[in-house]
Amino acid sequence: QVQLVESGGGLVQAGGSLRVSCAGSGIIVSAHTMGWYRQAPGKQRELVASITSGGSTNYLDSVKGRFTISRDNAKNTVYLQMNSLRPEDTAVYYCTARKIGAPRWDYWGQGTQVTVSS
């Protein structure tokens, strides 16, 4: 059974930093494309960052230069380091995984709340 468990969310002031983690079980994180989505109240879920099995990364334009996605293969964990946080970054952040070549995201975590106060 595949599980993605997020942690590290919380409340931070604007300009601050947070790191959220996604620990995988029943799945080899390094063999999948891993992603972080977020969903704010009343808004659609959006893909914030992704990292392929080969290490290539992609970012939402609004977070480029502020967020960094990374992976620790030994810990089977993916991270999203978020710096210079803004109130508009407030959302539930979800970890997701996609098999190589698959058209859709196959697995989802339960989400972790990130709140940025102004």
C-alpha positions in Angstrom: 0.0 0.0 0.0 1.4 3.3 -1.1 1.4 6.2 1.4 2.7 9.7 1.1 2.8 11.5 4.4 3.4 15.2 4.5 4.7 17.1 7.5 6.3 20.5 8.3 3.4 22.9 7.6 2.5 25.6 10.0 2.1 29.3 10.6 4.8 31.8 9.5 5.1 35.5 9.0 5.5 37.0 5.5 9.1 36.9 4.5 9.8 33.8 6.6 10.6 30.2 5.6 9.2 26.8 6.0 10.2 23.3 4.8 7.5 20.7 4.1 8.4 17.1 3.8 6.8 14.1 2.1 7.8 10.6 3.3 7.0 7.8 1.0 6.2 4.2 2.0 5.3 1.4 -0.4 6.8 3.5 -3.2 10.3 4.3 -4.3 10.3 8.1 -4.5 13.4 8.3 -6.7 11.7 6.1 -9.3 8.7 8.4 -9.7 8.1 12.0 -10.7 7.2 13.7 -7.4 5.3 16.9 -7.1 3.9 19.4 -4.7 0.4 20.9 -5.4 -1.4 23.5 -3.3 -5.0 24.5 -2.9 -6.1 27.8 -1.4 -9.7 28.3 -0.2 -12.0 28.9 -3.2 -9.2 28.3 -5.7 -8.2 25.4 -8.0 -5.4 23.1 -7.0 -2.2 24.2 -8.8 1.1 22.4 -9.3 3.8 24.3 -7.4 6.9 22.2 -8.2 8.0 18.8 -9.5 11.1 16.7 -9.7 11.6 13.8 -12.1 13.4 10.6 -11.4 16.4 12.1 -13.3 16.4 15.2 -11.1 14.9 17.7 -13.4 12.8 20.3 -11.7 9.9 22.6 -12.7 8.3 25.4 -10.8 5.2 27.5 -10.9 6.2 31.0 -12.1 5.1 32.7 -8.9 7.4 30.6 -6.8 10.5 30.5 -9.0 13.5 31.8 -7.1 11.7 31.3 -3.7 10.9 27.6 -3.5 13.1 24.6 -4.0 12.1 21.0 -4.5 14.6 18.3 -3.5 14.8 14.6 -2.8 16.7 12.5 -0.3 16.8 9.0 -1.8 18.2 7.4 1.4 15.2 8.7 3.4 12.8 8.1 0.5 11.6 11.7 1.1 10.8 14.8 -1.0 11.1 18.3 0.4 9.8 21.7 -0.6 11.9 24.5 0.9 9.8 27.7 0.8 11.6 31.0 1.4 10.4 34.6 1.2 6.9 33.4 1.9 3.9 35.6 1.0 0.4 35.6 2.3 -0.7 34.4 -1.2 1.3 31.2 -0.6 -1.3 30.3 2.1 -2.8 26.9 1.1 -2.9 23.2 1.8 0.1 21.7 0.3 -0.2 18.2 -1.2 2.5 15.7 -2.1 1.9 13.6 -5.2 3.7 10.9 -7.2 3.4 9.9 -10.8 4.8 6.8 -12.4 7.3 7.4 -15.2 5.3 8.1 -18.4 2.0 8.1 -16.7 -0.5 10.8 -17.8 -1.9 11.4 -14.3 -0.7 11.7 -10.8 -1.2 8.3 -9.2 -0.8 8.9 -5.5 -1.6 11.7 -3.1 -0.8 12.6 0.4 -3.3 14.0 2.9 -2.0 17.6 2.8 -0.4 19.9 5.2 -1.6 23.5 5.9 0.8 26.4 5.3 -0.4 29.8 6.6 1.5 33.0 5.9 0.5 36.0 7.9 1.0 39.5 6.7 
